[in-house]
C-alpha cells in the first residue's frame, strides 16, 4: 500500500450476486413515516418502485469487551422508533436504497451485468447518505449520530459449477472446511453449514463468514452454495481524532475501506486454486 492506493485480489467472473453498504445511527427525534416517504419522492424518477416493510432490527454486538467473541444475544426493549422501512428500487432493478428511522442501506443486486465494483457502490452510498442528511436538515431534524457501519457480499455457487454434491464444497473453499467430511456407510452428506468470525488485529472491526445451502426456482429447482461475508464495526475516528466533516462520512468510509479489504482478502485466502482459475482471479488497484 502506498498512500491511499491498495492492491487487492479481484475476480473477472465472481459468484457475487449482491453487495450491501449500510450504516446504523441513533434515530433523529421527531422522525416519522412521512419523512421516509418524502425522501423517496425526491428520487422517484430514478427509483420508480417503492415498498414499505418491517424495519431491520438493531445489531447487538459488543466491540468494547476484551477477550473471546461470543454471539450477540437477543435484546428486548421498548422503543418509540418509526416502525417502517422504505425500499426504493431503481428502474433497472439493480440498485435499492433502504431507509428506516435508524439505518440507511444501499444494495446492488446482480441483474445480468457484472458487479460495478466497490467504488461504484460506495458512490451510491455517499449520494444516498448526503441526500438523507439534506432531507433531515430541510425537515429541521438533527443529524443522526452514526453507530455502526456494515458491508456485506453475498456469493452464490450453483450446483454443477465447481461442485456436484456438498461433499465437494471443501474443494471450493478449503480455507473454511480444510478437509472433506468423513464418509459413513449408508449415509450421504446433503449439506454443510457454518459460521466463522475473524477480528481485526488493530481496529474495532469483525468479519463474519457464513455458508449455507439454498434452493431457488422450480421445474427444476436450482441448488446453491451460498457464502455471505459481512464486515462491521463502530463508526469511530481511526486516528483517534474527532471526525469533523459535515456529513460524518470520514469515520464511516474509513471503516468501510477496512471492511472491503477484510472481505476480498479473506475470500481470496479461503478459495481453492481451481476456483480462482474458474472465476478469473487477478489483482486490481483500489484508490
KOLKOLDREN-755146 format. One record per atom (N, C-alpha, C): x, y, z; residue number from 1; atom name. Coordinates in pm, whole numbers, plus 50000, padded with zeros to 5 digits. Atoms other than C-alpha are relative to their C-alpha. Last residue first. Example, Ala and Ser with C-alpha at 12.3 -4.5 7.8 and 13.67 -1.06 7.14 Angstrom:
REM residues 2
REC     x     y     z  nr atom
REC 49918 49881 49994   2    N
REC 51367 49894 50714   2   CA
REC 49923 50109 50073   2    C
REC 50089 49881 50000   1    N
REC 51230 49550 50780   1   CA
REC 50090 50120 50000   1    C
***
This chain:
REM residues 287
REC     x     y     z  nr atom
REC 49957 49865 49960 287    N
REC 49220 50421 49506 287   CA
REC 49944 50036 50137 287    C
REC 50108 49919 49945 286    N
REC 49179 50046 49472 286   CA
REC 50056 50133 50045 286    C
REC 49961 49894 49909 285    N
REC 49429 49875 49245 285   CA
REC 49881 50082 50041 285    C
REC 50033 49866 50046 284    N
REC 49343 49545 49086 284   CA
REC 50038 50099 50107 284    C
REC 49988 49895 49900 283    N
REC 49466 49190 49108 283   CA
REC 49960 50133 49940 283    C
REC 49892 49909 50037 282    N
REC 49366 48880 48915 282   CA
REC 50009 50104 50112 282    C
REC 49935 49916 49898 281    N
REC 49142 48578 48968 281   CA
REC 50110 50086 49938 281    C
REC 49913 49899 50063 280    N
REC 48936 48458 48673 280   CA
REC 50065 50094 50098 280    C
REC 50062 49868 49987 279    N
REC 48643 48278 48840 279   CA
REC 50089 50112 49947 279    C
REC 50133 50002 50061 278    N
REC 48748 47931 48718 278   CA
REC 49936 50138 50000 278    C
REC 49983 50005 50146 277    N
REC 49115 47997 48795 277   CA
REC 49865 50007 49930 277    C
REC 49941 49873 50042 276    N
REC 49033 48106 49149 276   CA
REC 50017 50005 49849 276    C
REC 50107 49900 50003 275    N
REC 48800 47807 49190 275   CA
REC 50054 50135 49956 275    C
REC 50090 50033 50110 274    N
REC 49076 47563 49090 274   CA
REC 49888 50104 49988 274    C
REC 49935 49959 50125 273    N
REC 49326 47734 49317 273   CA
REC 49911 49974 49880 273    C
REC 49906 50094 50059 272    N
REC 49087 47693 49611 272   CA
REC 50061 50056 49871 272    C
REC 50041 50056 50129 271    N
REC 48923 47987 49790 271   CA
REC 50109 49912 49940 271    C
REC 50073 50124 49974 270    N
REC 48976 48056 50164 270   CA
REC 49964 49925 49872 270    C
REC 49919 50098 49927 269    N
REC 49256 48310 50111 269   CA
REC 49926 49869 50025 269    C
REC 49889 50050 50080 268    N
REC 49077 48500 49835 268   CA
REC 50078 49891 50072 268    C
REC 50056 50083 50107 267    N
REC 48750 48535 50025 267   CA
REC 50113 49937 49918 267    C
REC 50040 50126 49938 266    N
REC 48954 48659 50324 266   CA
REC 49938 49906 49896 266    C
REC 49880 50077 49969 265    N
REC 49130 48921 50110 265   CA
REC 49964 49866 50065 265    C
REC 49941 50051 50124 264    N
REC 48808 49045 49949 264   CA
REC 50125 49916 50029 264    C
REC 50086 50092 50075 263    N
REC 48618 49069 50277 263   CA
REC 50073 49942 49880 263    C
REC 50018 50124 49924 262    N
REC 48888 49219 50501 262   CA
REC 49921 49897 49918 262    C
REC 49875 50075 50007 261    N
REC 48981 49475 50235 261   CA
REC 49988 49867 50074 261    C
REC 49984 50048 50136 260    N
REC 48620 49584 50200 260   CA
REC 50128 49916 49986 260    C
REC 50090 50114 50019 259    N
REC 48579 49607 50576 259   CA
REC 50013 49941 49862 259    C
REC 49941 50115 49930 258    N
REC 48888 49827 50608 258   CA
REC 49913 49876 49981 258    C
REC 49879 50037 50074 257    N
REC 48752 50059 50340 257   CA
REC 50069 49881 50066 257    C
REC 50037 50075 50119 256    N
REC 48408 50053 50506 256   CA
REC 50122 49956 49919 256    C
REC 50038 50136 49963 255    N
REC 48553 50158 50842 255   CA
REC 49967 49915 49879 255    C
REC 49878 50064 49949 254    N
REC 48734 50458 50697 254   CA
REC 49970 49856 50040 254    C
REC 49921 50050 50113 253    N
REC 48423 50539 50494 253   CA
REC 50129 49933 50046 253    C
REC 50072 50110 50067 252    N
REC 48201 50565 50801 252   CA
REC 50086 49939 49891 252    C
REC 49994 50121 49918 251    N
REC 48453 50768 51002 251   CA
REC 49932 49882 49936 251    C
REC 49861 50039 49980 250    N
REC 48503 51022 50724 250   CA
REC 50011 49871 50080 250    C
REC 49961 50112 50085 249    N
REC 48139 51031 50616 249   CA
REC 50141 49949 50028 249    C
REC 49964 50114 49914 248    N
REC 48009 51243 50905 248   CA
REC 50046 49879 49922 248    C
REC 50091 50113 50022 247    N
REC 47833 51471 50654 247   CA
REC 50031 49881 50091 247    C
REC 50140 49963 49978 246    N
REC 47986 51795 50778 246   CA
REC 49905 49882 49987 246    C
REC 50068 49971 50125 245    N
REC 48339 51660 50813 245   CA
REC 49850 50015 50023 245    C
REC 50048 49863 50012 244    N
REC 48493 51698 51160 244   CA
REC 49922 50027 49872 244    C
REC 50041 49997 50140 243    N
REC 48554 51346 51287 243   CA
REC 49930 50133 49975 243    C
REC 50141 49979 50025 242    N
REC 48736 51395 51618 242   CA
REC 49973 50004 49850 242    C
REC 50040 49860 49999 241    N
REC 49086 51249 51645 241   CA
REC 49851 50011 49967 241    C
REC 50018 49956 49863 240    N
REC 49182 50896 51748 240   CA
REC 49958 50145 50011 240    C
REC 49879 49929 49960 239    N
REC 49326 50822 51405 239   CA
REC 49993 50047 50145 239    C
REC 49893 50097 49981 238    N
REC 49063 50553 51345 238   CA
REC 50132 50065 50038 238    C
REC 49884 49944 50067 237    N
REC 48789 50809 51405 237   CA
REC 50117 49907 50026 237    C
REC 49907 49926 49914 236    N
REC 48497 50592 51503 236   CA
REC 50106 50064 49913 236    C
REC 49955 49882 50074 235    N
REC 48189 50439 51343 235   CA
REC 50084 50085 50096 235    C
REC 50053 49871 49956 234    N
REC 48168 50103 51517 234   CA
REC 50056 50114 49916 234    C
REC 49927 49942 49888 233    N
REC 48244 49787 51319 233   CA
REC 49939 50133 50040 233    C
REC 50067 49890 49931 232    N
REC 48112 49556 51053 232   CA
REC 50088 50050 50114 232    C
REC 49908 49929 49911 231    N
REC 48230 49311 50791 231   CA
REC 49922 50112 50065 231    C
REC 50042 49871 49945 230    N
REC 47983 49065 50641 230   CA
REC 50106 50055 50092 230    C
REC 49891 49939 49925 229    N
REC 48073 48774 50412 229   CA
REC 49955 50139 50043 229    C
REC 50017 49860 49961 228    N
REC 47788 48552 50294 228   CA
REC 50122 50046 50079 228    C
REC 49896 49955 49908 227    N
REC 47857 48226 50109 227   CA
REC 49983 50150 50022 227    C
REC 50002 49856 49975 226    N
REC 47564 48046 49947 226   CA
REC 50108 50034 50102 226    C
REC 49918 49977 49882 225    N
REC 47607 47700 49793 225   CA
REC 50008 50152 50016 225    C
REC 49893 49902 49992 224    N
REC 47316 47658 49557 224   CA
REC 50083 49980 50126 224    C
REC 49932 50006 49871 223    N
REC 47063 47400 49439 223   CA
REC 50123 50091 49996 223    C
REC 49856 49987 50010 222    N
REC 46847 47502 49142 222   CA
REC 50060 49999 50140 222    C
REC 49936 49905 49909 221    N
REC 46487 47380 49128 221   CA
REC 50152 50000 49982 221    C
REC 49960 50058 49871 220    N
REC 46358 47204 48815 220   CA
REC 50058 50107 50091 220    C
REC 50017 50066 50130 219    N
REC 46079 47289 48750 219   CA
REC 50117 50018 49904 219    C
REC 50076 50124 50002 218    N
REC 46128 47535 49033 218   CA
REC 49998 49946 49857 218    C
REC 50070 50038 50123 217    N
REC 46335 47833 49134 217   CA
REC 49922 49871 50015 217    C
REC 50079 49895 50063 216    N
REC 46582 47859 49419 216   CA
REC 49931 49945 49876 216    C
REC 50066 50051 50121 215    N
REC 46737 47615 49664 215   CA
REC 49910 50109 49946 215    C
REC 50124 49931 50037 214    N
REC 46986 47709 49934 214   CA
REC 49944 49935 49874 214    C
REC 50062 50046 50124 213    N
REC 47276 47555 50123 213   CA
REC 49873 50079 49973 213    C
REC 50126 50071 49984 212    N
REC 47457 47762 50384 212   CA
REC 49954 49949 49864 212    C
REC 50035 50083 50115 211    N
REC 47793 47927 50448 211   CA
REC 49868 49929 50027 211    C
REC 50101 50104 49976 210    N
REC 47856 48215 50686 210   CA
REC 49968 49927 49871 210    C
REC 50014 50079 50123 209    N
REC 48155 48446 50713 209   CA
REC 49906 49885 50030 209    C
REC 50084 50119 49981 208    N
REC 48152 48721 50977 208   CA
REC 49985 49931 49865 208    C
REC 50047 50058 50125 207    N
REC 48436 48976 50967 207   CA
REC 49926 49871 50033 207    C
REC 50008 50146 50010 206    N
REC 48493 49192 51271 206   CA
REC 49949 49960 49863 206    C
REC 50077 50050 50115 205    N
REC 48606 49550 51328 205   CA
REC 50004 49849 50000 205    C
REC 50123 50067 49956 204    N
REC 48749 49759 51613 204   CA
REC 49914 49961 49880 204    C
REC 50114 49907 49994 203    N
REC 49096 49833 51469 203   CA
REC 49877 49924 50049 203    C
REC 49964 49867 49953 202    N
REC 49440 49670 51517 202   CA
REC 49884 50099 50009 202    C
REC 49899 49996 49895 201    N
REC 49412 49292 51489 201   CA
REC 50021 50139 50059 201    C
REC 49884 49926 50048 200    N
REC 49083 49275 51302 200   CA
REC 50099 50019 50115 200    C
REC 49992 49867 49944 199    N
REC 48851 49007 51440 199   CA
REC 50127 50067 49951 199    C
REC 49864 49950 49986 198    N
REC 48751 48697 51246 198   CA
REC 49995 50143 50055 198    C
REC 49988 49859 49962 197    N
REC 48423 48511 51286 197   CA
REC 50148 50032 50017 197    C
REC 49866 49969 49952 196    N
REC 48331 48184 51114 196   CA
REC 50007 50149 50029 196    C
REC 49972 49858 49988 195    N
REC 47982 48047 51066 195   CA
REC 50137 50018 50062 195    C
REC 49911 49953 49895 194    N
REC 47892 47703 50939 194   CA
REC 50012 50151 50002 194    C
REC 50040 49867 49957 193    N
REC 47672 47485 50726 193   CA
REC 50094 50044 50109 193    C
REC 49905 49949 49902 192    N
REC 47738 47174 50523 192   CA
REC 49958 50142 50035 192    C
REC 49978 49858 49980 191    N
REC 47474 46980 50333 191   CA
REC 50106 50028 50104 191    C
REC 50093 49916 50075 190    N
REC 47344 46651 50197 190   CA
REC 50023 50149 50022 190    C
REC 49994 49862 49956 189    N
REC 47614 46405 50300 189   CA
REC 49913 50088 49911 189    C
REC 49954 49913 50107 188    N
REC 47501 46053 50217 188   CA
REC 49994 50145 50047 188    C
REC 50034 49859 49980 187    N
REC 47474 45796 50493 187   CA
REC 50061 50084 49889 187    C
REC 50145 49983 50005 186    N
REC 47458 45417 50431 186   CA
REC 49955 50144 50029 186    C
REC 50082 50096 50072 185    N
REC 47824 45378 50529 185   CA
REC 49853 50032 50016 185    C
REC 50059 50100 49913 184    N
REC 47986 45695 50657 184   CA
REC 49911 49908 49917 184    C
REC 50110 50079 50056 183    N
REC 48223 45928 50474 183   CA
REC 49951 49899 50104 183    C
REC 49979 50145 49998 182    N
REC 48433 46180 50667 182   CA
REC 49877 49927 49948 182    C
REC 50067 50066 49888 181    N
REC 48378 46540 50561 181   CA
REC 50019 49849 49990 181    C
REC 50135 50052 50024 180    N
REC 48634 46668 50314 180   CA
REC 49942 49934 50125 180    C
REC 49999 50133 50059 179    N
REC 48932 46859 50456 179   CA
REC 49856 49955 49976 179    C
REC 49873 50069 49987 178    N
REC 49003 47222 50538 178   CA
REC 50004 49867 49929 178    C
REC 50022 50135 49948 177    N
REC 48645 47337 50585 177   CA
REC 50129 49918 50013 177    C
REC 50106 50006 49900 176    N
REC 48689 47714 50558 176   CA
REC 49989 49861 50061 176    C
REC 49962 49918 49885 175    N
REC 49022 47763 50382 175   CA
REC 49893 50009 50106 175    C
REC 49923 50079 49903 174    N
REC 48936 47468 50159 174   CA
REC 50044 50081 50121 174    C
REC 49951 49909 49896 173    N
REC 48663 47676 49989 173   CA
REC 50077 49920 50106 173    C
REC 50021 49864 50051 172    N
REC 48584 47503 49658 172   CA
REC 50057 50102 50098 172    C
REC 49910 49981 50113 171    N
REC 48731 47163 49747 171   CA
REC 49986 50136 49936 171    C
REC 49865 49970 49949 170    N
REC 48565 47182 50090 170   CA
REC 50102 50018 49888 170    C
REC 49986 49861 49956 169    N
REC 48233 47214 49900 169   CA
REC 50138 50030 50060 169    C
REC 49902 49929 50082 168    N
REC 48270 46883 49711 168   CA
REC 50029 50141 50051 168    C
REC 49867 50050 49964 167    N
REC 48100 46675 49983 167   CA
REC 50111 50068 49920 167    C
REC 49938 49926 49889 166    N
REC 47800 46903 49934 166   CA
REC 50138 49948 50041 166    C
REC 50068 50034 49874 165    N
REC 47732 46741 49594 165   CA
REC 50071 50074 50112 165    C
REC 50115 50082 50035 164    N
REC 47811 46837 49233 164   CA
REC 49920 49958 50123 164    C
REC 50040 50103 49905 163    N
REC 48057 47120 49282 163   CA
REC 49876 49927 49949 163    C
REC 49895 50034 49905 162    N
REC 48268 47359 49072 162   CA
REC 49958 49895 50103 162    C
REC 49896 49900 50019 161    N
REC 47963 47499 48884 161   CA
REC 50101 49981 50113 161    C
REC 49949 50018 50134 160    N
REC 47736 47195 48856 160   CA
REC 50108 50099 49965 160    C
REC 49959 50139 50021 159    N
REC 47538 47304 49160 159   CA
REC 50037 49981 49854 159    C
REC 50102 50100 50032 158    N
REC 47519 47683 49171 158   CA
REC 50059 49860 49984 158    C
REC 49934 50092 50091 157    N
REC 47774 47899 49356 157   CA
REC 49902 49887 49969 157    C
REC 50076 50122 50028 156    N
REC 47605 48201 49511 156   CA
REC 50075 49915 49899 156    C
REC 49955 50081 50112 155    N
REC 47801 48483 49676 155   CA
REC 49912 49876 49987 155    C
REC 50073 50126 50010 154    N
REC 47665 48760 49900 154   CA
REC 50044 49928 49873 154    C
REC 49990 50058 50133 153    N
REC 47898 49046 50000 153   CA
REC 49932 49863 50002 153    C
REC 50034 50141 50022 152    N
REC 47806 49255 50305 152   CA
REC 50016 49964 49853 152    C
REC 49976 50030 50141 151    N
REC 47950 49583 50438 151   CA
REC 49980 49850 49980 151    C
REC 50010 50140 50043 150    N
REC 47825 49728 50767 150   CA
REC 50034 49991 49851 150    C
REC 49997 50019 50144 149    N
REC 47897 50051 50954 149   CA
REC 49996 49851 49970 149    C
REC 49935 50117 50059 148    N
REC 47788 50102 51315 148   CA
REC 49997 50009 49848 148    C
REC 49951 50097 49902 147    N
REC 47698 50399 51537 147   CA
REC 50081 49888 49937 147    C
REC 49974 50133 50056 146    N
REC 47628 50714 51337 146   CA
REC 50061 49908 50105 146    C
REC 49869 50044 49955 145    N
REC 47485 51010 51532 145   CA
REC 50022 49856 49953 145    C
REC 49988 50117 49913 144    N
REC 47191 51141 51334 144   CA
REC 50145 49971 50037 144    C
REC 49921 50103 50069 143    N
REC 47179 51498 51204 143   CA
REC 50019 49881 50092 143    C
REC 49857 50006 49975 142    N
REC 46906 51686 51388 142   CA
REC 50067 49891 49918 142    C
REC 49967 50108 49908 141    N
REC 46565 51746 51234 141   CA
REC 50152 49993 50015 141    C
REC 49956 49943 49873 140    N
REC 46461 52075 51077 140   CA
REC 50015 49893 50108 140    C
REC 50108 50029 49906 139    N
REC 46272 51897 50797 139   CA
REC 50030 50054 50140 139    C
REC 50118 49930 50048 138    N
REC 46504 52061 50546 138   CA
REC 49880 49979 50092 138    C
REC 49980 49856 49980 137    N
REC 46801 51948 50753 137   CA
REC 49876 50078 49958 137    C
REC 50013 49972 49857 136    N
REC 46670 51591 50771 136   CA
REC 50017 50148 50030 136    C
REC 50141 50010 49965 135    N
REC 46617 51582 50395 135   CA
REC 49978 50032 50147 135    C
REC 50068 49881 50053 134    N
REC 46969 51708 50336 134   CA
REC 49852 50000 50036 134    C
REC 49970 49889 49910 133    N
REC 47107 51439 50569 133   CA
REC 49934 50129 49952 133    C
REC 50072 50025 49875 132    N
REC 46928 51170 50368 132   CA
REC 50024 50114 50099 132    C
REC 50141 49963 50025 131    N
REC 47056 51319 50042 131   CA
REC 49916 49981 50124 131    C
REC 50007 49854 50005 130    N
REC 47412 51308 50178 130   CA
REC 49857 50047 49976 130    C
REC 49977 49946 49866 129    N
REC 47369 50944 50278 129   CA
REC 49989 50152 50001 129    C
REC 50118 50026 49917 128    N
REC 47212 50839 49947 128   CA
REC 50015 50063 50138 128    C
REC 50111 49919 50050 127    N
REC 47485 51007 49741 127   CA
REC 49877 49983 50088 127    C
REC 49972 49860 49970 126    N
REC 47764 50860 49954 126   CA
REC 49883 50089 49959 126    C
REC 50024 49981 49857 125    N
REC 47602 50515 49934 125   CA
REC 50025 50146 50040 125    C
REC 50144 50001 49977 124    N
REC 47580 50532 49556 124   CA
REC 49968 50026 50147 124    C
REC 50051 49873 50053 123    N
REC 47946 50635 49536 123   CA
REC 49848 50010 50021 123    C
REC 49971 49897 49900 122    N
REC 48035 50343 49767 122   CA
REC 49951 50137 49952 122    C
REC 50096 50017 49890 121    N
REC 47857 50101 49535 121   CA
REC 50022 50107 50107 121    C
REC 50131 49956 50050 120    N
REC 48053 50242 49240 120   CA
REC 49894 49986 50109 120    C
REC 50001 49854 50011 119    N
REC 48384 50216 49431 119   CA
REC 49866 50053 49952 119    C
REC 50025 49937 49871 118    N
REC 48310 49859 49538 118   CA
REC 49990 50152 49988 118    C
REC 49892 49982 49903 117    N
REC 48299 49734 49183 117   CA
REC 49955 50081 50122 117    C
REC 49930 49877 50038 116    N
REC 48040 49764 48903 116   CA
REC 50112 50040 50096 116    C
REC 49992 49912 49884 115    N
REC 47944 49396 48955 115   CA
REC 50080 50125 49963 115    C
REC 49892 50025 49906 114    N
REC 47888 49248 48610 114   CA
REC 49994 50099 50115 114    C
REC 49877 49925 50021 113    N
REC 47551 49279 48444 113   CA
REC 50103 49966 50106 113    C
REC 49942 50029 50131 112    N
REC 47276 49018 48428 112   CA
REC 50130 50071 49974 112    C
REC 50112 50015 50093 111    N
REC 47069 49153 48714 111   CA
REC 50053 49982 49858 111    C
REC 49961 50041 50136 110    N
REC 47313 49127 49003 110   CA
REC 49876 49974 49917 110    C
REC 50041 50138 50027 109    N
REC 47180 49317 49304 109   CA
REC 50035 49966 49856 109    C
REC 49988 50035 50142 108    N
REC 47348 49631 49444 108   CA
REC 49960 49855 49986 108    C
REC 49977 50136 50053 107    N
REC 47214 49739 49781 107   CA
REC 50023 50004 49851 107    C
REC 49994 49997 50147 106    N
REC 47237 50073 49965 106   CA
REC 50039 49861 49953 106    C
REC 49937 50112 50070 105    N
REC 47122 50071 50328 105   CA
REC 49998 50027 49850 105    C
REC 50004 49974 50144 104    N
REC 47037 50354 50571 104   CA
REC 50080 49889 49931 104    C
REC 49907 50068 50090 103    N
REC 46951 50273 50933 103   CA
REC 49978 50046 49856 103    C
REC 49866 50014 49942 102    N
REC 46788 50416 51247 102   CA
REC 50100 49931 49908 102    C
REC 49968 49895 49903 101    N
REC 46449 50555 51140 101   CA
REC 50142 49994 50052 101    C
REC 50090 50009 49886 100    N
REC 46432 50347 50825 100   CA
REC 50050 50098 50105 100    C
REC 49984 49907 49889  99    N
REC 46588 50378 50482  99   CA
REC 49892 49974 50105  99    C
REC 50093 50028 49892  98    N
REC 46653 50137 50201  98   CA
REC 50026 50098 50114  98    C
REC 49971 49922 49881  97    N
REC 46809 50219 49866  97   CA
REC 49894 49969 50103  97    C
REC 50107 49977 49904  96    N
REC 46793 49950 49600  96   CA
REC 50055 50082 50116  96    C
REC 49968 49928 49877  95    N
REC 47004 49921 49289  95   CA
REC 49876 50015 50087  95    C
REC 49866 50033 49949  94    N
REC 46998 49670 49006  94   CA
REC 50026 50060 50137  94    C
REC 50009 50098 49892  93    N
REC 46623 49669 48936  93   CA
REC 50136 49962 50058  93    C
REC 49938 50121 50053  92    N
REC 46679 49857 48606  92   CA
REC 50006 49887 50103  92    C
REC 50073 50046 50118  91    N
REC 46428 50126 48710  91   CA
REC 50057 49873 49941  91    C
REC 49970 49929 50123  90    N
REC 46583 50158 49055  90   CA
REC 49925 49938 49881  90    C
REC 49935 50086 50100  89    N
REC 46415 50017 49366  89   CA
REC 50017 50076 49870  89    C
REC 50010 49930 50127  88    N
REC 46333 50220 49680  88   CA
REC 50082 49924 49896  88    C
REC 49911 50058 50099  87    N
REC 46270 50014 49995  87   CA
REC 49974 50065 49865  87    C
REC 50031 49971 50138  86    N
REC 46117 50211 50284  86   CA
REC 50106 49938 49910  86    C
REC 49880 49989 50083  85    N
REC 46137 50061 50632  85   CA
REC 49956 50019 49856  85    C
REC 50016 50010 50144  84    N
REC 45861 50118 50891  84   CA
REC 50138 50008 49933  84    C
REC 50002 50143 50030  83    N
REC 45804 50106 51265  83   CA
REC 49978 49977 49850  83    C
REC 50093 50019 50110  82    N
REC 45914 50463 51337  82   CA
REC 50006 49856 49951  82    C
REC 49951 49970 50134  81    N
REC 46101 50446 51667  81   CA
REC 49892 49973 49896  81    C
REC 50099 49917 50068  80    N
REC 45916 50462 52000  80   CA
REC 50044 50034 49859  80    C
REC 49946 49901 50092  79    N
REC 46102 50171 52157  79   CA
REC 49885 50080 49939  79    C
REC 50107 49916 50052  78    N
REC 46056 49928 52444  78   CA
REC 50061 50109 49913  78    C
REC 50013 49869 49936  77    N
REC 46341 49683 52480  77   CA
REC 49883 50074 49938  77    C
REC 50136 49950 50012  76    N
REC 46424 49322 52409  76   CA
REC 49991 50132 50075  76    C
REC 50029 49892 49907  75    N
REC 46782 49217 52345  75   CA
REC 49859 50050 49972  75    C
REC 50125 49931 50030  74    N
REC 46872 48883 52192  74   CA
REC 49973 50105 50106  74    C
REC 50118 50053 49932  73    N
REC 47236 48793 52245  73   CA
REC 49877 50081 49961  73    C
REC 50088 49897 49941  72    N
REC 47520 48856 52003  72   CA
REC 49878 49935 50062  72    C
REC 50109 49956 50086  71    N
REC 47744 48550 51955  71   CA
REC 49915 50107 50067  71    C
REC 50114 50089 49982  70    N
REC 48055 48544 52174  70   CA
REC 49887 50051 49912  70    C
REC 50126 49956 50060  69    N
REC 48397 48690 52095  69   CA
REC 49892 49896 50030  69    C
REC 50063 50084 50100  68    N
REC 48671 48591 52338  68   CA
REC 49870 50059 49950  68    C
REC 50007 50145 49986  67    N
REC 48861 48861 52524  67   CA
REC 49923 49934 49888  67    C
REC 49879 50072 50038  66    N
REC 48806 49233 52563  66   CA
REC 49977 49850 50015  66    C
REC 49955 50102 49904  65    N
REC 48465 49396 52567  65   CA
REC 50123 49927 49948  65    C
REC 49917 49943 49894  64    N
REC 48437 49712 52358  64   CA
REC 50055 49895 50096  64    C
REC 49864 49982 50051  63    N
REC 48312 49582 52025  63   CA
REC 50094 50053 50108  63    C
REC 49914 49921 49913  62    N
REC 47986 49436 52159  62   CA
REC 50141 50007 49943  62    C
REC 49867 50062 49999  61    N
REC 47734 49318 51900  61   CA
REC 50095 50094 50074  61    C
REC 49955 50007 49860  60    N
REC 47361 49385 51927  60   CA
REC 50132 49925 50005  60    C
REC 49894 50098 49979  59    N
REC 47270 49498 51576  59   CA
REC 50047 50007 50144  59    C
REC 49867 49947 49969  58    N
REC 46939 49685 51562  58   CA
REC 50099 49887 50026  58    C
REC 49971 49981 49858  57    N
REC 46645 49512 51394  57   CA
REC 50140 50052 50025  57    C
REC 49894 50092 49957  56    N
REC 46574 49567 51027  56   CA
REC 50029 50029 50147  56    C
REC 49859 49957 49991  55    N
REC 46249 49756 50980  55   CA
REC 50093 49886 50039  55    C
REC 49958 49988 49861  54    N
REC 45920 49600 50864  54   CA
REC 50149 50037 50006  54    C
REC 49989 50129 49933  53    N
REC 45819 49672 50506  53   CA
REC 50047 50023 50143  53    C
REC 49987 49982 49855  52    N
REC 45714 49961 50285  52   CA
REC 50001 49863 50065  52    C
REC 50072 50095 49916  51    N
REC 45776 49929 49912  51   CA
REC 50024 50037 50146  51    C
REC 49978 49980 49858  50    N
REC 45880 50173 49641  50   CA
REC 49913 49904 50078  50    C
REC 50071 50096 49915  49    N
REC 45925 50131 49269  49   CA
REC 50034 50026 50146  49    C
REC 50145 49993 50018  48    N
REC 46011 50430 49049  48   CA
REC 49921 49905 50089  48    C
REC 50044 50116 49922  47    N
REC 46365 50470 49185  47   CA
REC 49847 49995 49995  47    C
REC 49895 50104 50007  46    N
REC 46536 50704 48938  46   CA
REC 49958 49872 50068  46    C
REC 49971 50022 50141  45    N
REC 46227 50922 48878  45   CA
REC 50104 49890 49981  45    C
REC 50097 50091 50060  44    N
REC 46108 50875 49239  44   CA
REC 50026 49976 49852  44    C
REC 49929 50087 50095  43    N
REC 46427 51024 49384  43   CA
REC 49906 49910 49921  43    C
REC 49890 49927 50063  42    N
REC 46295 51325 49580  42   CA
REC 50065 49920 49888  42    C
REC 50057 49911 50101  41    N
REC 45970 51140 49649  41   CA
REC 50108 50077 49925  41    C
REC 50019 50072 50127  40    N
REC 46167 50867 49828  40   CA
REC 49950 50094 49890  40    C
REC 49867 50034 50052  39    N
REC 46291 51108 50097  39   CA
REC 49987 49927 49867  39    C
REC 49948 49880 50064  38    N
REC 45940 51249 50141  38   CA
REC 50138 49975 49941  38    C
REC 50067 49986 50129  37    N
REC 45811 50898 50212  37   CA
REC 50050 50121 49923  37    C
REC 49947 50106 50087  36    N
REC 46069 50850 50485  36   CA
REC 49939 50008 49861  36    C
REC 49866 49960 50041  35    N
REC 45977 51188 50634  35   CA
REC 50062 49895 49908  35    C
REC 50016 49899 50104  34    N
REC 45608 51091 50637  34   CA
REC 50137 50048 49949  34    C
REC 50012 50065 50130  33    N
REC 45696 50774 50829  33   CA
REC 49986 50100 49886  33    C
REC 50115 50088 50015  32    N
REC 45817 50974 51129  32   CA
REC 49992 49947 49858  32    C
REC 50011 50065 50131  31    N
REC 46130 51149 51259  31   CA
REC 49878 49910 49997  31    C
REC 50104 49941 50082  30    N
REC 46070 51370 51564  30   CA
REC 49984 49937 49864  30    C
REC 50125 49969 49929  29    N
REC 46397 51291 51738  29   CA
REC 49901 50067 49906  29    C
REC 50021 49857 49975  28    N
REC 46656 51156 51495  28   CA
REC 49866 50023 50070  28    C
REC 50115 49940 50069  27    N
REC 46701 50779 51539  27   CA
REC 49988 50149 50032  27    C
REC 50104 49971 49902  26    N
REC 47056 50691 51656  26   CA
REC 49884 50070 49931  26    C
REC 49985 49874 49929  25    N
REC 47253 50555 51365  25   CA
REC 49889 50015 50102  25    C
REC 50100 49985 49894  24    N
REC 47318 50233 51176  24   CA
REC 50028 50129 50075  24    C
REC 49955 49938 49876  23    N
REC 47513 50244 50850  23   CA
REC 49881 50007 50095  23    C
REC 50099 49938 49913  22    N
REC 47477 50030 50543  22   CA
REC 50066 50063 50122  22    C
REC 49929 49907 49913  21    N
REC 47656 49900 50237  21   CA
REC 49896 50068 50089  21    C
REC 50078 49906 49919  20    N
REC 47507 49593 50070  20   CA
REC 50094 50083 50086  20    C
REC 49914 49924 49910  19    N
REC 47653 49387 49785  19   CA
REC 49912 50099 50074  19    C
REC 50054 49884 49927  18    N
REC 47462 49116 49599  18   CA
REC 50109 50062 50087  18    C
REC 50135 49965 50046  17    N
REC 47514 48839 49342  17   CA
REC 49943 50121 50072  17    C
REC 50064 49896 49922  16    N
REC 47888 48763 49361  16   CA
REC 49864 50037 49941  16    C
REC 50136 50050 49974  15    N
REC 47997 48434 49205  15   CA
REC 49916 50100 50078  15    C
REC 50025 50044 49863  14    N
REC 48297 48622 49061  14   CA
REC 49859 49945 50015  14    C
REC 50133 50064 50000  13    N
REC 48368 48626 48688  13   CA
REC 49966 49952 50140  13    C
REC 50070 49957 50122  12    N
REC 48665 48863 48642  12   CA
REC 49857 49949 49998  12    C
REC 50043 50110 50085  11    N
REC 48782 48819 49001  11   CA
REC 49922 50054 49881  11    C
REC 50128 49978 50065  10    N
REC 48978 49053 49228  10   CA
REC 49971 49883 49908  10    C
REC 50044 50104 50093   9    N
REC 49269 49042 49472   9   CA
REC 49862 50032 49943   9    C
REC 50084 50103 49941   8    N
REC 49372 49376 49621   8   CA
REC 49970 49891 49897   8    C
REC 50012 50109 50097   7    N
REC 49638 49640 49556   7   CA
REC 49929 49883 50066   7    C
REC 49991 50135 49947   6    N
REC 49578 49948 49772   6   CA
REC 49983 49899 49887   6    C
REC 50009 50099 50108   5    N
REC 49635 50315 49688   5   CA
REC 50024 49862 50058   5    C
REC 50135 50052 50002   4    N
REC 49558 50570 49963   4   CA
REC 49979 49896 49891   4    C
REC 50101 49898 49983   3    N
REC 49923 50639 50042   3   CA
REC 49863 49937 50009   3    C
REC 49930 49873 50004   2    N
REC 50126 50349 49908   2   CA
REC 49897 50110 50009   2    C
REC 50085 49881 50000   1    N
REC 50000 50000 50000   1   CA
REC 50089 50124 50000   1    C
***
